Amino acid sequence: MRDKLRLVKPEPVAPRQPTAEQIKQIFAQRLFDFASPLYLVDRAGRLTWSNLPYRQLGERLALDDGLAALLPVGAILAEAEDRDRVIRRDVAVTLDGRNHVLHAHHVPLTDRTGKLSGLAGLVEPIDAFSGLSSELTKAHERFDDIVRLTSDWVWETDPQLAITLISDRVTKVLGFLPQELMGKKLSSLADSEAAVIAMTQRFAGMAPFRDHRLEALTKSGEVRLFLLSGVPTFSNETGAHTGFRGTANDITDLVRREHSLILAKESAELANRAKSDFLANMSHELRTPLNSIIGFADLLTRQIASAPDDGRAQEYAADIQSSASHLLAMINDILDLSKIEAGRLDLNEEEISVPMLCEPALRMIQDRARDAELTLATDLPADLPLVLVDHRLTRQILVNLLSNAVKFTPAGGQVTLRAYRGQEDDLVIEVEDNGIGIPEKDVDRVLEPFVQVESHHARRYAGTGLGLALSRRLAELHGGRLSLVSQLDFGTKVGLHIPATRIR
């Protein structure tokens, strides 16, 4: 019996190979499990299928019914009845203490008859997309802030310098919208051919550069100065040159401020030099009449003591009077100018005719004109109106103008005093001579205080340089002005313009 019961070792069973359909299903499931969260709902809004990322996200959000519980599936299905297109919905959620927005996309599903049978939904991954979007937003804001703080605008070009990108800031500084400049040459912004050539040569070096000065034209035609900095760009894959990118800083206002400071500095230096020249001249102008006064007074004292009846005593006395008068007039000019500068010179106004205003000034100057062998002419029409002015100060202006004309006109010349109604309905009293004239570059300067065209080292004509400046301030004190036209070697014409408001 025992011989009949023989143990038989079973043959090994070969493992069953999956079918092609099973392989497809496994592969598809794995593929879906590595995708974004996906799900299907039927026509009633019930979840019929979902992949692993969908279920995991639902667990993280602690949703028993999955993400579909957050979405208005009924409204989406109703919309899908009317529109055969992708339907997008955003839902706000809180995950790990942070707020997020889920971006869901739905595609309507239809049966064989074309009726709506459900929805296929996809949710963008919350960690991969939302975090990346937030970081991109922050990076973009950070980049914008840095660009705004470090430059006026940024630009990119292709290898031929055609603009491919330009920041919005360019509108503020140049007036062009970015889209107006796209495709144009960056060098087309330059205001001259020379600037275009210089710019082209700079880019031809294919090397980074900083602070290239570019004078560019705005949309309105204004020229503004920029500092251009840039680097060449190359393809990471092929190494080919792809263009340039860089920044541009507007330094127009900075350069203007620097220029204004330079002009102010030069003006201050000129004023300081003029005052130095004035003080040097004053030492001469004060010392000469004082020496005359002291010398002639001493001689007069001795002459009277030794020979009381000598006629030269009268001559000495006349010289003393002349020197003292000159010194007094010069001191009065300085004091009057100081009062005007301090705003303490008041006008004593009265109506007067033009001939009566001019006659005393002509009398004071006629002896000097005769001694200088000059012709003193007048042209004062009798029908001129009365003027309301300070008699003394206005005559002082005329005496200063006539004195200058006599001083700077060689023997045989002519000085003319005329009056007429001006083009602005003002009244003009004008002194014209055919003397040495003033260089064109010095015409404006001679109207400033303490300025003399010649330096005190080579002066041919005495004076403090206050006559024209004082006359100008006195004219402005009346609300008028002083005009001056001169040509070197041909003479000078100075006009006192009395405004229409002072004409009676």
Disulfide bonds with the S-S distance in Angstrom:
none
